[in-house]
Amino acid sequence: MLTRSIMTMATVGALSMFARVGAAVADTGAAPQTSSDSGFQCFNKLDIQVVSCVGSVAIIPITVNVKDVGVLNDNNLSVLSDDLNKVSILDGGILNNDKILNDLQATVLTDFLDKFAVDVTKNDIDVCATILGALLCK
């Protein structure tokens, strides 16, 4: 019974954090490109040249922001979302926060350089997760 209560509290807490991340995205003037799939959703921010992705790995909410890249078309946003979803599902280091953040950052970097032909560096990509109330960024 105690385990179920703890799991319920953790899930509610994670959903609450995810809702706050979604609210923060809405407050920045973002226009999310949504699909029927759950997982990462990537979109162009309207007021600045940033591509942003919001999703989660297990119950850990994660945001990815790529600075100074201009606007991606819907197809590229879909490719990026799909690739991030593959990492989040297949990542064997689900409990190793640094591995998850590194893998997501590497996926975004590869997509921009190889698939979209957009010149970015790791310094242009911010990957952040909220774990136990603490914000961890790569």
C-alpha positions as CSV (number, residue, x, y, z in Angstrom):
1,M,0.0,0.0,0.0
2,L,2.8,2.4,0.9
3,T,4.6,1.7,-2.4
4,R,1.4,2.4,-4.4
5,S,1.0,5.7,-2.4
6,I,4.6,6.7,-3.2
7,M,4.2,5.9,-6.9
8,T,1.0,7.8,-7.0
9,M,2.6,10.8,-5.4
10,A,5.6,10.6,-7.8
11,T,3.3,10.4,-10.8
12,V,1.2,13.3,-9.7
13,G,4.3,15.3,-8.9
14,A,5.8,14.6,-12.3
15,L,2.5,15.5,-14.1
16,S,2.4,18.7,-12.1
17,M,5.9,19.6,-13.1
18,F,5.1,18.7,-16.8
19,A,2.0,20.9,-16.6
20,R,4.2,23.8,-15.3
21,V,6.6,23.3,-18.2
22,G,3.7,23.3,-20.6
23,A,2.4,26.5,-19.0
24,A,5.8,28.1,-19.2
25,V,6.0,27.2,-22.9
26,A,2.5,28.8,-23.5
27,D,3.6,31.9,-21.7
28,T,6.5,32.4,-24.1
29,G,4.4,32.8,-27.1
30,A,5.2,29.4,-28.4
31,A,3.1,27.7,-31.1
32,P,3.4,23.9,-30.5
33,Q,3.1,21.6,-33.5
34,T,1.0,18.8,-32.0
35,S,0.4,15.3,-33.2
36,S,-1.5,12.3,-32.0
37,D,1.6,10.7,-30.5
38,S,2.6,11.2,-26.9
39,G,6.2,12.0,-26.1
40,F,8.3,14.9,-27.3
41,Q,6.6,17.7,-29.2
42,C,8.8,20.2,-31.1
43,F,7.8,23.6,-32.3
44,N,9.1,27.0,-33.4
45,K,8.9,29.8,-30.8
46,L,7.1,32.7,-32.4
47,D,8.9,35.6,-30.9
48,I,12.6,34.4,-31.1
49,Q,14.6,32.1,-33.3
50,V,14.4,29.1,-31.1
51,V,13.2,25.6,-31.7
52,S,11.8,24.0,-28.5
53,C,10.9,20.5,-27.6
54,V,8.9,19.4,-24.6
55,G,8.5,15.8,-23.5
56,S,9.5,13.3,-20.9
57,V,11.6,10.2,-20.3
58,A,9.8,7.9,-18.0
59,I,8.2,10.5,-15.6
60,I,11.0,13.0,-15.9
61,P,9.9,16.2,-17.7
62,I,12.5,17.4,-20.2
63,T,12.8,20.5,-22.3
64,V,15.2,21.0,-25.2
65,N,15.9,24.5,-26.7
66,V,18.0,25.1,-29.7
67,K,19.1,28.8,-30.0
68,D,19.6,31.0,-33.1
69,V,18.5,28.4,-35.7
70,G,15.6,30.1,-37.4
71,V,12.4,28.3,-38.2
72,L,12.1,24.6,-39.0
73,N,9.4,23.4,-41.3
74,D,6.7,21.0,-40.1
75,N,8.5,18.0,-41.6
76,N,11.8,18.8,-39.8
77,L,9.9,19.4,-36.5
78,S,8.3,15.9,-36.9
79,V,11.6,14.3,-37.6
80,L,13.2,15.9,-34.6
81,S,10.2,14.9,-32.3
82,D,10.4,11.3,-33.6
83,D,14.1,11.0,-33.1
84,L,13.8,12.4,-29.5
85,N,11.1,9.9,-28.9
86,K,13.3,7.0,-30.0
87,V,16.0,8.1,-27.6
88,S,13.6,8.4,-24.7
89,I,12.2,5.0,-25.3
90,L,15.4,3.1,-26.1
91,D,17.8,4.8,-23.7
92,G,19.3,2.1,-21.5
93,G,20.5,4.6,-18.9
94,I,17.1,5.7,-17.8
95,L,18.3,6.2,-14.2
96,N,21.5,8.0,-15.2
97,N,20.4,11.6,-15.8
98,D,23.6,12.7,-17.5
99,K,23.4,9.9,-20.0
100,I,19.8,10.8,-20.9
101,L,20.7,14.5,-21.3
102,N,23.8,13.7,-23.3
103,D,21.9,11.3,-25.6
104,L,19.1,13.8,-26.2
105,Q,21.7,16.6,-26.9
106,A,23.6,14.3,-29.3
107,T,20.4,13.4,-31.2
108,V,19.4,17.0,-31.7
109,L,22.9,18.0,-32.8
110,T,23.0,15.1,-35.3
111,D,19.5,16.0,-36.7
112,F,20.5,19.7,-37.2
113,L,23.9,19.0,-38.7
114,D,23.1,15.9,-40.8
115,K,19.4,16.0,-41.6
116,F,18.6,19.7,-41.7
117,A,22.0,21.1,-42.8
118,V,21.8,23.8,-40.1
119,D,25.1,24.7,-38.5
120,V,24.8,24.4,-34.7
121,T,27.1,23.5,-31.8
122,K,26.5,21.8,-28.5
123,N,26.6,25.3,-26.9
124,D,23.4,26.2,-28.9
125,I,21.5,23.2,-27.4
126,D,20.1,23.4,-23.9
127,V,18.7,20.1,-22.5
128,C,17.1,20.4,-19.1
129,A,15.3,18.0,-16.8
130,T,13.5,18.6,-13.5
131,I,14.4,15.9,-11.0
132,L,13.1,16.0,-7.4
133,G,12.4,19.7,-7.8
134,A,16.0,20.5,-9.0
135,L,16.6,21.7,-12.6
136,L,19.5,19.9,-14.2
137,C,20.8,21.2,-17.6
138,K,23.3,20.1,-20.1
